[in-house]
Amino acid sequence: MQIHALTLDCTDTLAQARFWSAALHAPMAPDSDDEEAYIPAHDTTPALLFVRVPETKTTKNRLHLDLQAPPHSTRDTEITRLRTLGARLLADRRHPDGTGWAVLADPEDNEFCVG
């Protein structure tokens, strides 16, 4: 067996897919729609599938993404960029020596980390 995609339940598939497409610099599949949106695997990024569900998120994620800045950028630059795209900072666990990470939430409150 192999993992085909990481699937995220959401109420607005296209908005979620657009956020993650911009966040990961990975294009959405052209046939993405209101029911299902897809970002194919890209370089080191697994495929992401966004599926419409009627309920909103109510508890902490049991699985989350840990992101790392690409070589041409920095952790802090990427956190700022992600916040500009619509992410919210939930917990700042960065240290002055450059170690640590930040916990953010995407537009539908799914937590993810940037280290």
Phi, psi and omega in degrees: 000152174219156179283126179276316181197157168269127185254131178243122172287142179201163178268338179229091186300317184290320178296317179296314180297321178296317178301307184291328175299314179291319182299319185262001184053045182230127184288146174284154173293139184296338181267014176297143180214190184295336182269324184209128177234151189219136170244109180299157175307141186213121181050251181258010182260129177289163176294143177238130179244128180249121185241133181287133173228156183283333185267153176271165179293138182235341182226175179297143175301144172270343178222136177219163179270139171252116182256153178228138180298144176291164184303331182274005183226186176232161178305311184293322176297317181292323177297317177298316180298315180296323177293324176296327179284347179126000177285153176246142176278122180261321181208131180255107181247027177279148179244154181303334181279004178095354177275176178094189185205172174237142175259124179238170174231140176284180184301340177252022173072021172282124182286147171207160183243150173234119183241000000 
